[in-house]
Amino acid sequence: MPDSFVEIYHRTIKANHYQDDPCQAELAQQLDPVFRHSAPLTTSLQAPSPKAITQGIYIWGPVGRGKTFIMDLLFKHMPEKTTLRLHFHRFMANIHEQMRELQGRKDPLKLIATKLSKQYQLICFDEFYLNDVADAMILSRLLSELFKNGTLLITTSNRPPEQLCKDPLFEDRVKPIIATIHQQMSVFNLAGGTDHRLRQLTQAPSVFHTGETKQLQRIFNSCSPHNKEPANAEMISILGRDIPVRGFNTHCAWFDFEHICMGPRSQLDYIDLANRFNNIIVSNVPQLGGHTQEQIKARGTEDGSRAVKAGERQVLLGKMDDPARRFISLVDELYDRGVNLFLSVEVPLEQIYTEGSLTFEFARTYSRLTEMQSEQYQFAN
């Protein structure tokens, strides 16, 4: 008889010698109806009626509790042609691209939702959070249309629905999304007491002190194509823009932090890098945390640590918050795509961000960087 998802979960835990987690097992039980409903038609298990399950599950909890692990395990056992799995950044980038293509058409979001629902029975996206008012406005309508079409949705987030966006300026825009989540989805708090990314891993260090440049040079050389010398270069084109680089080849790109995170970069740049390279090296990562100051920021602006006089938006900003935010996005994208990341840092990794307005967000980044320094991560990708 084919497995239930709960059986698949327990077998996976045992095979990989992972720590048993009752909270994860409970989540697997919650996801079992989705598994049975979406499983291939060859299964002999009686699939529940669509009315017997919600339109999806919103999974939230602290870093390292297994949210992505459980969702990806479900995705792995779903029919490939009818299931979509993307990081939230990538999902929204795809939606924006489709909206540009449909510019001038009537009700483009409805067209996009209809197309997605016809192609995919289940959509999974990882690291759901909102810091852009345009995304909030798009998602409110898009989710409603997807649910109306019967599409199932699984999401992960470090925050409960009520805290999807911390910016009070966007509160009215986010309320409809929160209401839709509670009306259409089950909300599951995966709050186990163990950060599984900090479990016993075989270390394969990928973080070095800034003075250890030779270590990074050896890594760059080893990533060069077989029997070819590494190609040193001054610039690399990312989405049509030239960015200074120490060197790159078909497998690896080597940047200084100031060029990849200090300038006007976005998650779209990091998506492009993850598409093109298996290995990324970033030199001279500085200490990013620091004291925050209450400032006023003009409505509609996204980056900038300088206080401005116009507008009514009170924010807490640190001197290095914008580069830190980009660094978080870079790590998220590379981790999601299984790209190896090698760093040289000015301070120990645990001291890069210890104080500031992004402390909550950086906890996930530190947890992911810890796992990315293991053989289990590096040799799996």
N, C-alpha and C positions, 0 to 999 in steps of 0.2 A: 504494500500500500504506500502511496506517495507520502512524503513527509508533510507534517504541519510546519508552520514557520517556527513554532516553539521548539520542535525537535531539531530543526536546522540550526537554530541558535545554540542549543545545548551541545550539539555535535561539533559546531565550529569552536566554541569555547574550549571543549576538551581537546580537540585536535591541535589547537595553538597554545595549549597550556596557559590560557588566560585565567585570571581570577574570576570565580563565579560571582555574579552580582544579582541579587534578588530583584533589584529595581529594573535592571536591564531585562531580566526574564519576564517581569510583569509587562514591560513595554512590548516585548515579543508577543506576549499573549494578546495585547491590545491590537497589534498589527496582523494577527493571524486571519481575521475576517477579510482584511484587504488582500492578503496573500491568496486566500482561497478564492476570492471573487475575481482576482486578476490572473490567477494561474492559468497555464495552457489548458485547452479544452480536453487534452488527453487524460487529465487527472480523474481519478475515480472518486475523489473526495467530493461530497456534495457542496457546491459553492453556495454561499448564502445569497439571498436576494439582495439587489442593490439597496432596497429600502431598509435592510437589516443593518447596514453599516452607515456611518456618517460619510460626508464628502471628503474626509481626510483626517489627519492627525497633526496637530501643531506640537512639536516636541521641544521643550526648553529646559535649561538647567545649566549648572556651572561648567567650566571648561573640563575636558578630559573625562566626562562621565560616560561617553560612548554613544552620543547622539548620532554623529556621522557614521560610526561603525555599524549601528543597528540599521540605519536607513540604507546604507550601501549594501549591507547583507541582504536586505529585502530586495533592493534593486537588482542585485546579482541573480536572484532567483525569479525575476519577473520576465515575461516575454519581451525580448529586446526591441522588437519593432513597435510595440505599443506602450513603451515606458521611456520617459525622458528624465535624465538626472543631470542637473547643472548647479554650480555655485550660484548664489543669488546675484552676484556681480555679472556673471556671464549670462544668466537668464535675462536680466534687465537690459544688458547690452544688445541681446538678440531682439528684444521687444522694441527698443529704440530704432534699431536698424530696419525692422519690418515697418515701423511707422513712417520712416523716411521714404521707404519704397512705395508706401501706399498714400503718400502725400497727395491731397486733392480728391481722394476717394471718400465717399460718405461713410461715416462711422467706422474708421479703420480699426479701432480696438475690438469691435464686434467681429470684424472680418478675421482678425488675428486669433481671437478666442475660438471662433468656429473652426479655423484651420487646425489649431492645436488640438481641439477636442476630437476632430475627425481622425487625427493621426495618433494621438496618445490617450490611452485609457487612464494612465497614472503619470503624474508629474511630481518629481522630487526636487526640491532645491534646498541647498545647505547655507547656513549662516544668514538667516533672514533678519534684516534690520533696515531701518529707514533713516537716512540723514539728508534726503533730497526731496523737496516738496513736489517736484515734477514726478518722481517715482511714486510718491504717495497718491497723487491724483490718478496716475495711470493704473496702479494696482487696484484701487478701489473698484473701478469699473471692470478691469480684466478678471479679477477673482470672481466677481458676481456673475459674469458671463460664462466663465469656465464651470462654475458650480451649476449654473442653469442648464448647461449642456451635459451634465452628469460626469464631468471629469473628476477623478480623485486626486487629492493633493496631500503630499507629505512634506513638511518643512521642519528644519531645525533652527534653533535660535538660542543665544545665551540669555535672552530676556523673555519674561512673560509677555503676552500680547499687549497689556496695558503700558508696557515700557518699550515698545518697539521704536519709539522716537522720543528722545529726551528733550528735544527742543520745544518749548512751549509755543513758539511762533507757529509750529506746524500742527498743533494739537487738534484743531478743527478738521484738518485734512486727514488726520490719521484715525479719528474716531469711527468713520464708516468702515474702515478696514478691520478695526478691532471688533466692531459689532458683527461683521460678516464672519470673522474667525469663530467667534463664540456661537453664532447661529448655525454654522455649517460644519464645523470641525470639532473633534474632541481635542482638549488641551491636556497634555501629559507632561508633568514635571519630573524629569529624570534627575533626581537629586540624590543619587547614591553618594556615600561618603568617601569614595576613592577616586582620585585623578588617575585614570588608567594609563595616561601617557607617561606618568612618572613611575610606572612599574619597572621591574628589573629588565633593562635592555642591554644588549651588547653594544658598547660604545664604539662609534667610528667618528671621532671628533671632526667637526666641520666648522668650528668657531675658534679663531686664533687671535692672539694679541696683535695689535696694529703693527708692531715691530717685526712680526714673523712673515714678512712678504715672501720669503723663499718658499714657505709652505704653500701659499696660494699659487706661486709660479709653477711648482711641481704639479699641483692639481690641474692647472690650466694646460700644461704640457701633456699630461696623461689623458686629457679629454680630447686631444687632437685626433683627427682621422688617422687610421693605421698607415704607418710609413710616411706620414706627412709632417712637416714642421708646422708648429702653431703660427697662425697668421696674425701678427700684431697689426693694429690699425688705430686710427685716430678717431674715426666716427663710425656710427652704425645708424641706419635708418630705421626708425620705429614709427609706423603709421605715417610715413611720409616726412618725418622730421629727423634731422641729424642730431644725434646725442653723442657726446664724447665717450670713448670707451678705451680701456687699456689694451684690449684685444678680443677677437672673437673668431670662432670657426664654426663648422656645421653643428657641433655638439655643445658649445660653451660660449658664453659672453661674460666679460669681466668689466665691471663698472666701479667707479668710485662712488661712494654714497652721495656726495654732493650733486652728482650728475643724474642719478637715477631717482633720488628722493627729495632733493632740495628745490628743484625747479618745478615748472608747471606740468606735472605728470598726473595721470589718472589711472584707474583700474583698467582702462582700455589698453594702455601701454603695457601693463603687466600681463594682460591676457595675450597680447601679441607675442611677448617674450616667452610665455609658457607654451605657446603654440610652436615656437621655432627652436627652442633649446631644451636639452635634457639637464643642463647644469648652468647655474648662474653663480658668479662670484661677485661679492660686493665688498670693497675695501673701505677702511677708515669709518666704520659706523661710530658716531659719537654718542655721548650720553644725551638722551633725548628728553628725559623728565626734568622738571624744574618747577619753581614757584609759579602759580597762576595768579593773574590779576583780573579783577572785575572790570570789564570794559564794555563799551557800546559798539555794536557792529551793525552796519547798514543792512537793511532788509535785502535779501536776495544774494548777498555775497556768500562765498563758500569758504575761501581760504583767507588767511591774513592774521598775523598776530598783533598788528598795529591798531591802536584804538582810533575810531573815527567819530566825528561829531554828529553825523546825520543818522537818523533812524532811531528805533526805540528798543532794539533787541539787546538785552543784557546777557553777556556771555562771560565765561571764565576761560581765558586764553593763556597758554604758556608760550614762551619764546620759540620752542621747537615742536609745538603741537602739530603744525601742518606737515613737516617732514615725518614726524612720528606716525601720523595718520596714513601717509603714503607708504611708509615702511610696513605698517600693519596690512595694508591692502596687497602689497607685494608678497609678503609671507603667506597670506591667505590664498592667493591665486596659485603660487608655486606649490604649496602644500596640497591644494585640491587637485592639481594636475600631476602630482608625484614627481615634481622637478627637484633635483638636488640643489641645495643652497649652501654656499660656503662663504663665511664672513671673516673679516678682521675687525676687531672691536677695540675701542679705546679704554673701556672699562669691562669688568666681568659681565657676562650676559645677564645675570640676575640684577645688575645695577643699571642697566640701560634706561629703564623707565620705572622709577620708584615713587615719583610724586608728580601729580599733574591731573588734568581733566580727562585723560585717556587711560587712567589706571585700570579701570574695568576692562576696556578693550584690549589692553596690552597683556593682561593675564592670559588670554587665549593665545596671543602671539608667543609668549614665553613658553607656554605648554607645547605649542606646535614646534617651536625651535628645538625644544628638548627632544622630542621624538625624531625630528629630522637629523639629529646627530647620532642616530643608531644604525647599526647594520641592518636591522629589520626594515627600516625605511629605505635606506640607500640602495640595498641590493634587491629590494622588491620593485624598484622603478627603473 
